[in-house]
Every structure is written in structure tokens, then in C-alpha cells.
Amino acid sequence: MGFYDVGDRLAWWQAVRFLNVSKSAFYRLAARGEFKAYGGVPCGGVVHGRFYLKSELEAYLRRKAKAERGKGADRG
């Protein structure tokens, strides 16, 4: 992971709001590897303390926007 700014850490619900997606869509994106989940302590089948980096979410949004611009050029 390397170094990161502590202010760059987001909980899942903050990341959902930041990306403006549903909770299930957010977890599908994470499962596909669009961005990483860090930390976390397993407790009874649930992972507590997991966080996501805002910088990685921003990178995902840039990739998504670039892909959407590319699709628009194909229709031209």
C-alpha cells in the first residue's frame, strides 16, 4: 500500500456517498478489483475497520469517465 494521508481514508458508507452508488454496487466494484479495501479485523464473519482510499476512488472515477468518453467517440 505504501504511504497515504490519513485524511484519505474513507469508511464504506463515506465511499458509497463519494461515488454516488448503492451499497451493493459499491461492493460489486470492490469485488471486481476497481479499488482496494484496506485494514479490517474479522469478527464473527464480519470485517470491522475496513477502509478505502479516496485517491483510489478518484482514480476509478477518472478511468470510468475516460472509458465513457471513449464510448461516445465510437458512436460519432
C-alpha positions as a Markdown table, in Angstrom:
| # | Residue | x | y | z |
|---|---|---|---|---|
| 1 | Met | 0.0 | 0.0 | 0.0 |
| 2 | Gly | 2.8 | 2.5 | 0.8 |
| 3 | Phe | 2.3 | 5.8 | 2.5 |
| 4 | Tyr | -1.0 | 7.7 | 2.4 |
| 5 | Asp | -2.6 | 10.6 | 4.1 |
| 6 | Val | -4.8 | 9.5 | 7.0 |
| 7 | Gly | -7.4 | 12.0 | 5.7 |
| 8 | Asp | -7.5 | 9.9 | 2.5 |
| 9 | Arg | -9.2 | 7.1 | 4.4 |
| 10 | Leu | -12.9 | 6.5 | 3.9 |
| 11 | Ala | -15.3 | 4.1 | 5.6 |
| 12 | Trp | -17.6 | 2.1 | 3.2 |
| 13 | Trp | -20.5 | 4.5 | 3.8 |
| 14 | Gln | -18.4 | 7.5 | 3.0 |
| 15 | Ala | -17.1 | 5.8 | -0.1 |
| 16 | Val | -20.6 | 5.0 | -1.2 |
| 17 | Arg | -21.6 | 8.6 | -0.9 |
| 18 | Phe | -18.4 | 9.8 | -2.6 |
| 19 | Leu | -19.0 | 7.5 | -5.6 |
| 20 | Asn | -22.8 | 8.2 | -5.5 |
| 21 | Val | -23.6 | 4.5 | -5.9 |
| 22 | Ser | -25.7 | 2.0 | -3.9 |
| 23 | Lys | -24.0 | -0.2 | -1.2 |
| 24 | Ser | -24.4 | -3.3 | -3.3 |
| 25 | Ala | -23.0 | -1.6 | -6.4 |
| 26 | Phe | -20.0 | -0.4 | -4.3 |
| 27 | Tyr | -19.3 | -3.9 | -3.1 |
| 28 | Arg | -19.5 | -5.3 | -6.6 |
| 29 | Leu | -16.9 | -2.7 | -7.7 |
| 30 | Ala | -14.6 | -3.6 | -4.9 |
| 31 | Ala | -15.1 | -7.4 | -5.6 |
| 32 | Arg | -14.1 | -6.7 | -9.3 |
| 33 | Gly | -11.0 | -5.0 | -8.1 |
| 34 | Glu | -11.8 | -1.5 | -9.2 |
| 35 | Phe | -10.2 | -0.3 | -5.9 |
| 36 | Lys | -8.8 | -2.0 | -2.9 |
| 37 | Ala | -10.1 | -2.4 | 0.6 |
| 38 | Tyr | -7.5 | -2.0 | 3.4 |
| 39 | Gly | -7.4 | -2.9 | 7.1 |
| 40 | Gly | -10.1 | -4.9 | 8.7 |
| 41 | Val | -10.4 | -7.3 | 11.6 |
| 42 | Pro | -12.6 | -10.4 | 11.1 |
| 43 | Cys | -15.1 | -10.8 | 13.9 |
| 44 | Gly | -17.8 | -13.5 | 13.6 |
| 45 | Gly | -17.9 | -13.5 | 9.8 |
| 46 | Val | -18.0 | -9.6 | 9.6 |
| 47 | Val | -14.9 | -7.5 | 8.9 |
| 48 | His | -14.6 | -4.4 | 11.0 |
| 49 | Gly | -12.4 | -1.4 | 10.5 |
| 50 | Arg | -12.0 | -1.8 | 6.7 |
| 51 | Phe | -11.3 | 1.4 | 4.8 |
| 52 | Tyr | -10.9 | 2.7 | 1.3 |
| 53 | Leu | -8.5 | 5.3 | -0.1 |
| 54 | Lys | -10.2 | 8.4 | -1.6 |
| 55 | Ser | -7.3 | 8.8 | -4.0 |
| 56 | Glu | -8.1 | 5.3 | -5.4 |
| 57 | Leu | -11.8 | 6.1 | -5.7 |
| 58 | Glu | -10.9 | 9.3 | -7.6 |
| 59 | Ala | -8.6 | 7.2 | -9.9 |
| 60 | Tyr | -11.6 | 4.8 | -10.5 |
| 61 | Leu | -13.8 | 7.8 | -11.4 |
| 62 | Arg | -11.2 | 9.1 | -13.8 |
| 63 | Arg | -10.9 | 5.7 | -15.5 |
| 64 | Lys | -14.7 | 5.4 | -15.7 |
| 65 | Ala | -15.0 | 8.9 | -17.2 |
| 66 | Lys | -12.3 | 8.2 | -19.8 |
| 67 | Ala | -14.0 | 4.9 | -20.8 |
| 68 | Glu | -17.3 | 6.7 | -21.2 |
| 69 | Arg | -15.7 | 9.4 | -23.3 |
| 70 | Gly | -14.2 | 6.7 | -25.5 |
| 71 | Lys | -17.6 | 5.1 | -26.0 |
| 72 | Gly | -19.1 | 8.4 | -27.1 |
| 73 | Ala | -16.4 | 8.8 | -29.7 |
| 74 | Asp | -17.2 | 5.4 | -31.2 |
| 75 | Arg | -20.9 | 6.4 | -31.8 |
| 76 | Gly | -19.9 | 9.6 | -33.6 |
